[in-house]
Amino acid sequence: MEIRVLRYFLTVVREESITKAAEVLHITQPTLSRQLSQMEEEVGVKLFRRGTRKISLTNEGILLRRRAEEILQLVDKTEKELVEQGEQIEGRVSIGCGEIASVQLLPELFRSFREKYPRVSFDIFTATADLVKEQMDRGLLDLGLLLEPVDVEKYDFIRFDIKENWVVLMRPDDPLAGKESITAKDLSLAPLILPRRTRVQSELASWFGDYYEKLDVVFTSNLNTNGAIMVESGLAYSIVVEGAVSFWDQSKITYRPLRPALTATSVLSWKRGQPFSLASTKFIDYAKCFLGMSMP
């Protein structure tokens, strides 16, 4: 007995007419009549009493209706579960992030998500939090991993537990490399490279205190790598978050933490009310569960 024919049977029961049921099912009346006759022959009993105005069920037909409803309910539920279990979500999720330590949380998140949705790929855009936010506002990025301080009034976000440590980049043969940590006084007369972000500069101004106004700022830089080239050339010291610095060649560039320590946090954010693709929506929901963090 085919599932399709059971659906035909229940439609006839509901409409109490083969003609009306055929219209609902978008098939011809002779085709539907033939299917029902074949069903009766298959089960070996009469299912319908055919009156002049409407069709009613025999006792056997009533039993079949009950079982057919149960069967089709189970079939529909099973089909829905199978679709959800093997949902073939496709698409690309775009994420902006800086050169920060919290990026280390992303690989396992990506790996776990792709085990469930292997047809989804990722586009990683590396930039400062300000530029990432700008791209998110324009709808060019789905999510951003943003170094605080940052204005997230218009965003939903997950704050990461990882502390971003501020450090000073220098050459390994520099006299300051002999220190375990670097103070504001140590840098007060040194040529410096500061972050380009004004919010971050405000944080550093508080850390430097009275020394800040007299600093010798030779460069500002939006990302660590190009600034590090200036450091390697002996042009200046660069103040950066540690981020990916520990993966660099320590024979060319080394670093020391600030004293007192200066730390920051980061947030994985997405614009509130933004329409997202199905792939991005699934990733956001998955990230919230995977990271085990509640929305603020």
Backbone bond lengths (Angstrom), bond angles and torsions (degrees), N, CA, C in turn:
res aa  C-N    CA-C-N  psi(-1)  N-CA   C-N-CA  omega(-1)  CA-C   N-CA-C  phi
1 M - - - 1.463 - - 1.525 109.29 -
2 E 1.304 116.66 123.48 1.457 121.17 -174.84 1.532 111.66 -84.49
3 I 1.317 115.94 146.31 1.462 121.65 177.54 1.528 109.70 -59.84
4 R 1.323 115.22 -39.99 1.468 119.65 -179.37 1.518 111.07 -58.25
5 V 1.314 116.02 -42.43 1.464 119.86 -177.95 1.524 110.86 -70.78
6 L 1.319 118.02 -34.18 1.462 120.73 174.77 1.532 110.46 -61.18
7 R 1.313 116.60 -37.98 1.468 119.95 177.38 1.534 109.87 -66.26
8 Y 1.323 116.49 -40.17 1.465 120.58 175.74 1.532 109.66 -58.24
9 F 1.332 115.07 -47.71 1.471 121.62 -177.43 1.524 110.65 -57.66
10 L 1.324 117.82 -47.15 1.459 121.27 -177.87 1.529 111.87 -68.60
11 T 1.307 116.54 -31.12 1.465 119.35 176.96 1.527 110.34 -66.93
12 V 1.318 116.96 -41.95 1.463 120.69 177.21 1.524 110.24 -63.00
13 V 1.348 116.14 -41.21 1.473 119.81 178.56 1.517 110.10 -60.75
14 R 1.327 116.56 -43.48 1.460 120.40 -177.92 1.526 112.10 -68.00
15 E 1.340 116.68 -41.29 1.470 120.65 -176.55 1.526 112.69 -84.27
16 E 1.356 116.01 -18.73 1.460 122.51 -178.45 1.528 111.93 58.70
17 S 1.314 115.68 26.00 1.468 120.57 -179.14 1.518 108.64 -160.39
18 I 1.337 116.26 131.74 1.459 119.90 177.68 1.526 110.06 -68.53
19 T 1.314 116.70 -38.25 1.470 120.33 -178.96 1.527 110.77 -63.46
20 K 1.341 117.63 -48.38 1.466 120.52 179.20 1.522 111.79 -64.88
21 A 1.335 115.34 -39.29 1.466 119.41 179.94 1.525 110.56 -64.20
22 A 1.320 116.64 -39.43 1.461 120.74 179.28 1.525 110.64 -62.22
23 E 1.338 116.13 -37.96 1.469 119.89 178.32 1.528 110.35 -65.72
24 V 1.323 116.68 -42.60 1.472 120.98 179.57 1.525 110.65 -63.90
25 L 1.336 115.71 -39.24 1.461 120.64 -176.17 1.534 112.87 -84.88
26 H 1.327 116.43 -6.38 1.470 122.10 -179.38 1.535 112.24 59.27
27 I 1.328 114.46 41.47 1.462 120.31 172.40 1.529 107.45 -129.90
28 T 1.335 117.47 168.64 1.463 120.08 -178.32 1.521 110.01 -78.89
29 Q 1.329 114.89 154.83 1.469 119.72 179.61 1.537 112.36 -63.13
30 P 1.348 119.36 -41.45 1.470 118.53 177.50 1.532 112.42 -62.28
31 T 1.321 116.91 -37.74 1.471 119.98 179.13 1.521 110.53 -63.15
32 L 1.330 117.20 -44.92 1.463 120.86 179.88 1.521 111.00 -64.93
33 S 1.341 117.17 -43.25 1.477 120.54 178.68 1.522 110.62 -59.47
34 R 1.337 115.88 -41.88 1.469 120.04 -179.94 1.529 110.84 -63.78
35 Q 1.344 117.02 -41.40 1.469 120.32 179.96 1.526 110.85 -63.11
36 L 1.332 116.76 -40.51 1.468 119.73 -179.10 1.519 111.60 -69.95
37 S 1.329 116.53 -37.82 1.475 119.61 177.61 1.517 110.24 -64.29
38 Q 1.331 117.22 -40.72 1.460 120.57 178.41 1.523 111.28 -65.00
39 M 1.338 117.11 -34.31 1.465 120.70 177.44 1.532 109.93 -65.34
40 E 1.319 116.64 -44.17 1.466 119.73 179.25 1.520 110.67 -62.60
41 E 1.334 116.47 -40.23 1.465 119.87 178.14 1.531 110.61 -64.88
42 E 1.326 115.80 -37.60 1.474 120.42 -177.60 1.524 111.56 -67.44
43 V 1.345 117.39 -42.14 1.471 119.66 -177.90 1.534 111.32 -87.00
44 G 1.343 116.66 -16.25 1.471 120.38 174.71 1.504 114.96 80.48
45 V 1.354 117.50 17.62 1.465 120.23 178.45 1.519 108.94 -139.77
46 K 1.350 115.49 161.70 1.453 120.31 174.28 1.524 108.50 -82.69
47 L 1.313 115.86 133.41 1.463 121.28 -178.01 1.522 112.43 -105.96
48 F 1.318 116.85 -24.99 1.466 121.01 -174.31 1.521 111.76 -123.18
49 R 1.328 114.44 148.78 1.454 121.48 164.46 1.521 105.36 -108.28
50 R 1.304 116.96 115.15 1.451 122.04 -174.70 1.518 110.33 -92.63
51 G 1.347 116.28 103.44 1.453 121.01 178.42 1.525 110.69 -91.78
52 T 1.315 115.16 179.86 1.463 118.98 -178.89 1.516 112.10 -73.63
53 R 1.328 117.92 -29.75 1.449 120.53 -176.58 1.528 113.46 -108.82
54 K 1.323 116.24 -34.83 1.465 118.13 -179.02 1.520 110.94 -150.14
55 I 1.310 114.30 164.63 1.464 122.01 179.94 1.522 108.78 -100.80
56 S 1.329 116.26 136.20 1.468 121.34 174.64 1.519 108.90 -123.59
57 L 1.321 116.49 169.10 1.461 121.78 -175.22 1.526 111.56 -99.16
58 T 1.299 115.13 144.93 1.459 121.52 168.02 1.527 107.54 -76.85
59 N 1.338 116.52 175.14 1.468 119.62 176.54 1.525 110.85 -59.77
60 E 1.338 115.06 -39.17 1.465 119.05 178.68 1.535 110.40 -67.00
61 G 1.353 115.25 -35.85 1.460 119.06 177.99 1.524 112.09 -65.99
62 I 1.342 115.70 -37.85 1.470 119.82 177.66 1.529 110.46 -62.57
63 L 1.348 116.40 -42.18 1.456 120.00 178.20 1.522 110.84 -63.34
64 L 1.326 116.65 -43.47 1.464 119.96 179.51 1.525 111.02 -64.15
65 R 1.344 116.58 -38.78 1.471 118.63 178.61 1.525 110.35 -59.22
66 R 1.333 116.67 -45.08 1.456 120.61 -179.68 1.526 110.93 -61.06
67 R 1.322 115.94 -46.09 1.466 119.98 -178.82 1.530 110.99 -69.96
68 A 1.321 117.22 -36.74 1.462 120.79 -179.99 1.524 110.61 -64.16
69 E 1.336 116.27 -40.57 1.463 119.83 178.10 1.524 110.78 -63.06
70 E 1.330 116.64 -41.46 1.467 120.80 178.46 1.530 111.03 -65.32
71 I 1.341 114.84 -43.79 1.465 119.50 -178.69 1.524 111.30 -63.13
72 L 1.333 116.36 -47.21 1.466 119.92 -176.81 1.525 111.66 -69.65
73 Q 1.322 117.26 -32.66 1.459 120.02 175.39 1.525 110.19 -62.99
74 L 1.339 115.31 -42.23 1.461 119.14 178.58 1.521 111.50 -68.54
75 V 1.335 117.06 -39.02 1.463 121.08 178.60 1.527 110.17 -62.61
76 D 1.327 116.63 -46.08 1.465 120.53 -179.48 1.526 111.11 -62.65
77 K 1.323 115.54 -42.40 1.467 119.85 179.52 1.524 110.61 -64.57
78 T 1.323 116.33 -42.40 1.465 120.47 -179.53 1.521 111.39 -64.86
79 E 1.342 116.31 -43.79 1.461 120.35 178.97 1.526 110.97 -61.16
80 K 1.329 116.55 -41.78 1.466 121.18 179.54 1.530 110.28 -62.86
81 E 1.334 116.65 -44.40 1.465 120.65 -179.61 1.522 111.31 -65.13
82 L 1.338 116.52 -38.64 1.456 119.72 179.48 1.522 111.35 -66.46
83 V 1.333 116.24 -39.54 1.460 120.20 178.52 1.517 110.22 -64.39
84 E 1.342 116.55 -44.26 1.465 119.78 179.88 1.518 111.60 -66.86
85 Q 1.340 116.85 -37.49 1.457 120.62 -178.58 1.521 111.15 -67.83
86 G 1.304 117.28 -41.07 1.462 120.48 -175.40 1.506 112.48 -110.45
87 E 1.322 116.37 28.44 1.456 120.98 -175.14 1.527 110.81 -56.79
88 Q 1.306 116.57 121.48 1.457 120.90 -177.09 1.523 109.99 -91.94
89 I 1.312 114.48 76.59 1.455 120.20 177.72 1.526 108.53 -75.31
90 E 1.314 115.70 129.39 1.460 120.88 177.44 1.519 109.59 -120.36
91 G 1.331 115.37 158.46 1.455 119.15 175.36 1.512 112.11 138.15
92 R 1.324 114.93 -175.94 1.463 121.73 -178.79 1.519 109.25 -127.57
93 V 1.324 115.19 134.48 1.457 121.91 176.75 1.521 107.67 -106.70
94 S 1.336 117.00 124.68 1.463 120.81 -178.16 1.525 109.82 -102.67
95 I 1.327 114.94 131.16 1.463 121.46 -176.70 1.521 109.50 -131.79
96 G 1.323 116.12 129.01 1.450 121.35 175.12 1.512 110.18 -100.85
97 C 1.317 117.16 142.59 1.465 120.34 179.09 1.525 110.21 -158.07
98 G 1.299 115.08 158.73 1.450 120.80 176.01 1.514 111.05 -95.02
99 E 1.339 116.50 -175.63 1.463 121.45 177.21 1.524 108.02 -87.55
100 I 1.337 115.27 75.67 1.455 121.25 -173.57 1.521 110.56 -126.80
101 A 1.343 115.31 162.09 1.465 120.40 -174.84 1.520 112.29 -65.33
102 S 1.323 117.74 -29.94 1.466 120.79 -176.60 1.525 112.88 -64.64
103 V 1.321 117.23 -17.20 1.466 120.14 176.06 1.532 110.35 -58.71
104 Q 1.339 116.87 -24.93 1.462 120.54 -179.27 1.526 112.30 -64.71
105 L 1.334 117.74 -17.17 1.465 120.21 177.01 1.526 112.64 -81.82
106 L 1.332 116.84 -14.63 1.467 119.53 -173.33 1.531 114.35 -76.65
107 P 1.352 120.45 -39.44 1.470 118.15 -175.21 1.522 114.17 -55.32
108 E 1.332 117.79 -45.08 1.458 119.36 -178.68 1.521 111.06 -69.18
109 L 1.326 116.63 -33.17 1.468 120.41 175.16 1.521 110.31 -64.09
110 F 1.331 117.29 -46.34 1.466 121.46 177.71 1.524 110.86 -60.75
111 R 1.326 116.04 -46.66 1.470 120.54 -176.87 1.525 110.57 -61.20
112 S 1.320 116.41 -47.23 1.461 120.63 -178.40 1.531 111.38 -64.32
113 F 1.332 116.80 -41.23 1.463 120.54 -179.68 1.531 110.66 -65.02
114 R 1.329 116.79 -41.70 1.469 119.95 -177.90 1.529 112.16 -71.68
115 E 1.315 118.21 -21.62 1.463 119.57 173.27 1.526 110.11 -64.88
116 K 1.314 116.60 -32.12 1.460 121.07 178.92 1.519 111.57 -89.40
117 Y 1.345 116.94 -36.19 1.467 121.78 -178.12 1.530 109.21 -127.63
118 P 1.326 117.87 76.14 1.470 120.99 -172.75 1.524 114.85 -68.42
119 R 1.318 117.86 -13.09 1.463 119.93 -178.49 1.526 112.64 -92.08
120 V 1.329 116.62 4.12 1.468 121.11 177.20 1.527 109.00 -96.10
121 S 1.323 116.68 134.10 1.464 121.94 176.53 1.528 109.13 -117.96
122 F 1.332 115.81 170.72 1.461 121.11 -175.79 1.521 110.58 -127.18
123 D 1.315 114.84 145.19 1.462 122.21 173.42 1.526 106.80 -117.58
124 I 1.336 117.36 118.04 1.460 122.35 -178.23 1.521 109.17 -103.79
125 F 1.314 115.29 122.48 1.459 122.95 -179.11 1.529 107.60 -112.46
126 T 1.330 116.98 120.43 1.456 121.02 -176.45 1.517 110.81 -100.02
127 A 1.327 115.67 122.27 1.460 120.86 -178.57 1.527 108.45 -167.39
128 T 1.330 116.19 175.46 1.460 120.37 175.84 1.520 110.14 -71.60
129 A 1.333 116.04 164.53 1.455 121.15 -179.40 1.527 111.43 -59.55
130 D 1.331 117.27 -37.50 1.466 119.70 -179.09 1.522 111.86 -63.20
131 L 1.331 116.55 -44.58 1.459 120.03 -179.55 1.527 110.96 -71.02
132 V 1.323 116.62 -37.94 1.467 119.63 177.28 1.521 110.07 -61.57
133 K 1.332 116.99 -44.32 1.463 120.38 177.79 1.524 111.59 -60.40
134 E 1.307 116.15 -41.58 1.468 120.20 178.62 1.518 110.89 -59.83
135 Q 1.345 115.96 -43.40 1.463 120.25 178.88 1.527 111.28 -66.79
136 M 1.323 117.22 -35.47 1.457 120.45 177.33 1.527 110.61 -66.80
137 D 1.327 116.78 -42.14 1.467 120.61 179.66 1.523 111.67 -62.85
138 R 1.317 116.37 -31.30 1.465 121.01 179.39 1.529 112.21 -84.94
139 G 1.321 116.86 -1.68 1.458 120.72 179.38 1.510 113.84 79.41
140 L 1.332 117.71 14.31 1.465 121.54 -178.34 1.529 112.28 -90.12
141 L 1.328 117.00 -17.04 1.457 122.01 175.24 1.519 108.53 -127.96
142 D 1.336 116.10 143.51 1.462 120.49 178.81 1.523 112.00 -82.57
143 L 1.324 115.75 -45.17 1.457 121.04 -177.16 1.522 109.76 -134.31
144 G 1.333 115.43 161.50 1.453 120.03 175.85 1.513 110.43 -140.60
145 L 1.327 116.09 135.61 1.457 121.76 172.16 1.525 106.00 -97.48
146 L 1.329 116.33 103.97 1.455 122.28 -165.75 1.526 111.36 -110.13
147 L 1.324 115.34 132.43 1.460 121.25 175.30 1.520 109.23 -79.20
148 E 1.317 116.50 126.68 1.455 120.27 177.05 1.532 110.85 -80.30
149 P 1.337 118.49 153.95 1.464 127.44 8.75 1.520 112.41 -77.83
150 V 1.324 115.03 138.35 1.462 121.08 179.12 1.523 107.96 -153.61
151 D 1.303 117.17 144.91 1.457 122.37 -179.80 1.525 109.29 -81.81
152 V 1.331 116.09 112.20 1.467 120.35 -179.10 1.526 110.89 -115.56
153 E 1.316 116.56 29.88 1.464 120.84 -177.97 1.523 111.42 -59.92
154 K 1.329 117.35 -36.18 1.465 121.15 -176.55 1.535 112.57 -93.54
155 Y 1.334 117.01 10.20 1.460 120.09 -172.13 1.524 111.63 -123.75
156 D 1.316 114.81 151.76 1.457 121.59 161.37 1.515 106.88 -92.57
157 F 1.337 116.67 149.39 1.461 117.34 -174.69 1.517 112.39 -158.14
158 I 1.321 114.19 163.06 1.463 123.36 171.67 1.525 106.49 -120.17
159 R 1.315 116.69 123.87 1.470 119.32 178.65 1.524 109.46 -87.49
160 F 1.327 116.54 129.18 1.459 121.68 -179.64 1.529 110.33 -82.72
161 D 1.324 115.68 149.53 1.466 121.09 -180.00 1.527 112.87 -79.52
162 I 1.320 117.34 -20.25 1.469 120.50 -175.75 1.524 110.05 -64.54
163 K 1.333 115.98 131.91 1.462 121.57 175.70 1.527 109.62 -87.08
164 E 1.319 114.39 130.27 1.461 120.79 176.22 1.532 107.50 -92.35
165 N 1.333 116.91 116.35 1.456 121.93 -175.98 1.528 111.27 -94.29
166 W 1.328 115.84 130.84 1.455 120.37 175.60 1.523 110.17 -83.76
167 V 1.347 115.26 134.57 1.465 121.09 -176.18 1.527 109.34 -136.46
168 V 1.319 114.81 171.29 1.466 121.57 176.31 1.520 108.58 -113.49
169 L 1.341 116.62 124.34 1.467 120.90 175.02 1.523 109.40 -84.28
170 M 1.326 115.74 141.09 1.466 121.32 178.85 1.517 109.61 -156.42
171 R 1.315 116.05 167.68 1.460 120.45 173.94 1.522 109.01 -73.61
172 P 1.339 117.86 149.57 1.469 120.42 179.68 1.525 112.87 -62.13
173 D 1.346 117.58 -26.58 1.464 120.02 -178.74 1.527 112.55 -92.77
174 D 1.324 117.50 8.32 1.463 120.75 -179.64 1.527 109.94 -74.98
175 P 1.336 118.58 143.92 1.466 120.96 179.23 1.532 113.55 -55.73
176 L 1.335 117.59 -34.48 1.465 119.43 179.93 1.532 112.99 -69.36
177 A 1.342 116.41 -16.72 1.462 119.60 177.96 1.520 111.56 -67.06
178 G 1.323 116.25 -17.00 1.463 119.90 177.29 1.515 113.24 -77.96
179 K 1.313 118.07 -9.50 1.455 122.10 179.34 1.523 110.99 -90.36
180 E 1.334 116.92 151.10 1.463 121.10 176.05 1.518 111.26 -77.25
181 S 1.315 117.47 -29.38 1.461 122.41 179.39 1.521 108.52 -151.37
182 I 1.326 115.07 164.68 1.467 120.77 -173.04 1.529 109.77 -120.23
183 T 1.345 115.97 132.41 1.456 121.37 179.77 1.527 110.53 -99.56
184 A 1.314 115.38 169.55 1.463 120.67 176.21 1.527 110.13 -62.61
185 K 1.327 117.66 -37.55 1.462 120.91 179.33 1.523 110.96 -63.38
186 D 1.358 117.00 -38.39 1.466 120.87 179.15 1.524 111.31 -58.32
187 L 1.320 116.47 -32.59 1.468 121.17 -175.28 1.530 112.89 -99.89
188 S 1.303 117.36 -1.16 1.465 120.41 -171.52 1.523 113.56 -62.33
189 L 1.342 117.87 -29.84 1.467 121.00 -179.59 1.529 112.57 -113.06
190 A 1.338 116.97 6.92 1.462 121.06 -174.68 1.530 110.95 -91.22
191 P 1.333 118.31 147.90 1.470 120.68 172.35 1.533 109.28 -68.17
192 L 1.329 115.86 133.15 1.462 119.33 -170.93 1.527 112.47 -126.82
193 I 1.335 113.30 154.13 1.465 122.23 167.28 1.522 106.16 -115.97
194 L 1.323 116.33 119.09 1.459 121.06 179.93 1.529 110.46 -107.54
195 P 1.325 116.85 156.01 1.466 119.95 175.68 1.521 110.50 -61.32
196 R 1.303 115.39 150.16 1.454 121.06 -177.36 1.524 112.90 -76.28
197 R 1.326 117.85 -27.43 1.456 122.42 -174.63 1.526 110.92 -66.99
198 T 1.319 116.27 127.83 1.463 120.59 -177.21 1.532 111.83 -67.00
199 R 1.328 117.32 -35.54 1.471 119.69 178.58 1.523 110.64 -63.52
200 V 1.329 116.48 -38.75 1.455 120.40 179.22 1.524 110.05 -71.15
201 Q 1.308 117.21 -38.82 1.464 120.21 177.06 1.524 110.82 -58.94
202 S 1.332 116.89 -35.48 1.457 120.36 177.53 1.524 111.01 -65.21
203 E 1.328 116.64 -38.44 1.461 120.57 176.70 1.530 110.48 -63.50
204 L 1.327 115.64 -43.17 1.462 119.95 179.79 1.526 111.46 -68.42
205 A 1.323 116.62 -34.34 1.468 119.68 177.71 1.520 110.38 -60.54
206 S 1.327 117.05 -40.10 1.464 120.23 177.82 1.525 110.84 -65.77
207 W 1.335 115.91 -38.21 1.468 119.40 -179.66 1.539 110.53 -68.07
208 F 1.333 117.66 -42.43 1.469 120.81 -179.29 1.527 112.52 -71.90
209 G 1.312 116.46 -26.94 1.456 119.24 -179.24 1.522 112.40 63.27
210 D 1.334 116.48 -132.36 1.467 121.51 -176.47 1.524 113.02 -65.12
211 Y 1.311 118.64 -19.05 1.468 121.21 -179.24 1.532 112.17 -73.87
212 Y 1.340 117.32 -21.00 1.461 120.57 -168.10 1.528 113.24 -59.54
213 E 1.321 117.54 -43.98 1.466 120.52 -174.72 1.524 112.75 -65.49
214 K 1.326 118.32 -20.58 1.465 121.20 -176.34 1.531 112.87 -105.38
215 L 1.331 116.67 8.97 1.466 119.35 -177.82 1.520 111.36 -65.15
216 D 1.330 115.22 149.69 1.466 122.26 176.24 1.532 107.74 -97.53
217 V 1.339 115.73 86.57 1.473 120.56 -177.98 1.526 107.95 -89.96
218 V 1.336 115.53 107.48 1.462 121.68 -177.78 1.531 110.83 -84.39
219 F 1.326 116.19 -38.98 1.464 121.70 -177.97 1.524 109.49 -137.08
220 T 1.319 115.74 155.51 1.463 122.01 157.91 1.522 106.15 -117.27
221 S 1.325 116.10 150.81 1.468 120.03 -175.33 1.516 109.35 -145.65
222 N 1.326 116.21 142.36 1.462 118.81 -177.98 1.522 113.33 -87.09
223 L 1.342 118.85 -26.66 1.456 122.30 177.70 1.526 109.49 -132.85
224 N 1.326 115.03 161.25 1.459 120.04 -171.40 1.519 114.74 -71.11
225 T 1.320 117.35 -35.16 1.465 120.18 -165.90 1.523 112.92 -64.71
226 N 1.320 118.01 -48.52 1.463 119.09 -179.89 1.526 111.64 -66.09
227 G 1.320 115.96 -36.34 1.460 118.98 175.39 1.511 111.47 -62.23
228 A 1.331 116.56 -35.70 1.463 120.21 179.71 1.521 111.91 -64.62
229 I 1.329 116.68 -31.50 1.474 120.03 176.59 1.522 109.82 -64.12
230 M 1.335 116.90 -39.12 1.464 120.71 176.56 1.524 110.68 -65.37
231 V 1.337 115.67 -38.53 1.470 120.41 178.45 1.526 110.16 -64.16
232 E 1.323 116.85 -46.23 1.472 120.75 -179.19 1.518 110.93 -61.05
233 S 1.325 117.09 -30.63 1.459 120.91 178.70 1.527 112.69 -80.29
234 G 1.323 116.66 -1.73 1.450 120.85 177.20 1.511 114.69 81.22
235 L 1.337 117.21 17.61 1.460 119.65 -176.49 1.523 113.29 -83.18
236 A 1.322 117.82 -29.14 1.459 119.37 -174.68 1.525 110.34 -170.24
237 Y 1.324 115.27 170.93 1.457 123.32 169.07 1.536 106.80 -97.43
238 S 1.308 116.57 147.52 1.461 120.13 -179.07 1.523 109.95 -119.91
239 I 1.326 116.19 130.78 1.460 121.39 177.58 1.532 107.87 -99.57
240 V 1.318 115.27 118.04 1.466 120.93 -173.12 1.522 109.54 -142.57
241 V 1.336 116.61 165.55 1.462 119.28 167.06 1.527 107.57 -77.60
242 E 1.310 115.41 147.10 1.467 120.04 -173.89 1.527 111.42 -58.02
243 G 1.326 116.90 -48.41 1.462 121.97 173.06 1.511 114.06 42.97
244 A 1.343 115.22 -118.82 1.466 121.39 -177.49 1.530 112.64 -89.54
245 V 1.346 117.93 4.68 1.465 120.57 -174.97 1.523 111.87 -59.08
246 S 1.331 116.46 -35.04 1.467 119.54 -177.29 1.525 112.14 -65.60
247 F 1.335 118.23 -15.29 1.461 121.52 178.91 1.531 111.97 -89.79
248 W 1.317 117.64 -5.38 1.454 120.83 -178.17 1.517 111.31 -79.64
249 D 1.324 115.33 169.43 1.464 122.14 179.09 1.532 109.08 -73.50
250 Q 1.340 116.25 106.12 1.465 120.63 -175.77 1.531 112.87 -70.60
251 S 1.323 117.48 -10.70 1.477 119.01 175.77 1.531 110.79 -77.64
252 K 1.337 116.88 -14.32 1.462 120.59 -179.60 1.536 111.99 -109.48
253 I 1.328 115.56 -37.83 1.458 121.02 -178.73 1.525 108.63 -135.48
254 T 1.317 116.18 131.28 1.458 119.67 173.99 1.520 108.87 -125.55
255 Y 1.301 117.30 177.25 1.460 120.21 -177.49 1.525 110.72 -152.10
256 R 1.325 114.78 157.11 1.446 121.56 177.25 1.533 108.67 -136.12
257 P 1.331 117.97 145.12 1.465 120.38 -179.66 1.526 111.85 -72.88
258 L 1.299 115.81 158.04 1.456 121.07 174.93 1.532 109.91 -78.01
259 R 1.356 114.80 150.10 1.465 120.50 174.19 1.528 108.95 -132.48
260 P 1.319 118.97 120.84 1.467 127.49 0.46 1.525 111.25 -66.63
261 A 1.332 115.38 154.46 1.459 120.62 -175.42 1.529 110.72 -60.32
262 L 1.307 114.46 141.69 1.464 121.46 174.70 1.517 107.20 -122.09
263 T 1.325 116.37 120.58 1.468 120.72 -177.43 1.516 110.23 -126.25
264 A 1.315 114.94 165.58 1.461 121.84 176.94 1.522 108.27 -145.01
265 T 1.311 115.63 167.34 1.462 121.17 174.16 1.520 108.61 -118.79
266 S 1.314 116.02 173.04 1.462 120.57 179.56 1.518 109.23 -136.04
267 V 1.330 115.67 158.69 1.460 121.02 -178.73 1.521 109.60 -130.80
268 L 1.324 115.66 139.06 1.463 121.70 169.94 1.518 105.78 -91.43
269 S 1.325 117.28 115.37 1.463 120.50 -169.04 1.524 111.51 -129.41
270 W 1.329 114.61 160.28 1.460 122.39 174.99 1.520 106.95 -150.08
271 K 1.322 116.53 149.59 1.455 120.96 -172.25 1.518 111.04 -70.85
272 R 1.325 115.63 129.69 1.451 121.76 179.71 1.528 110.46 -67.13
273 G 1.341 116.67 131.45 1.458 121.44 178.83 1.513 114.64 81.19
274 Q 1.319 117.26 2.31 1.465 121.18 -179.73 1.533 109.80 -75.43
275 P 1.336 119.52 131.47 1.466 119.52 173.66 1.523 110.43 -73.59
276 F 1.321 117.23 126.10 1.454 122.06 -177.85 1.526 110.74 -114.49
277 S 1.312 115.43 157.79 1.459 120.35 172.17 1.523 108.61 -67.02
278 L 1.336 116.25 164.81 1.459 120.13 179.00 1.526 110.36 -61.80
279 A 1.342 116.78 -39.25 1.470 120.24 179.88 1.523 110.62 -62.03
280 S 1.330 117.67 -44.13 1.461 121.33 -179.34 1.524 111.39 -67.81
281 T 1.331 116.09 -39.82 1.459 119.95 178.08 1.523 110.75 -62.05
282 K 1.331 116.47 -44.25 1.460 120.50 178.14 1.523 110.71 -62.08
283 F 1.339 116.64 -40.09 1.457 119.73 -178.42 1.528 111.10 -66.95
284 I 1.320 117.79 -42.09 1.465 120.57 179.20 1.530 110.05 -61.45
285 D 1.324 116.66 -47.04 1.465 120.10 178.94 1.523 110.84 -61.86
286 Y 1.334 115.69 -40.56 1.462 119.90 -179.05 1.527 110.73 -66.92
287 A 1.333 116.56 -41.50 1.467 121.16 -179.24 1.523 110.88 -60.78
288 K 1.330 117.04 -41.37 1.458 120.38 -179.17 1.535 110.58 -62.85
289 C 1.325 116.85 -40.22 1.469 119.93 178.07 1.526 111.24 -73.09
290 F 1.331 116.50 -43.58 1.462 121.08 -175.81 1.523 111.83 -63.36
291 L 1.309 116.04 -42.05 1.458 120.10 -177.04 1.527 112.00 -80.42
292 G 1.326 115.45 -9.76 1.462 118.65 175.07 1.502 113.61 64.01
293 M 1.329 116.53 31.91 1.456 120.31 -177.86 1.521 109.29 -121.03
294 S 1.301 115.85 142.45 1.456 120.74 177.34 1.507 110.27 -89.86
295 M 1.323 115.25 158.76 1.448 120.36 178.62 1.515 109.38 -68.90
296 P 1.352 117.20 144.61 1.460 119.06 178.27 1.528 110.41 -71.05
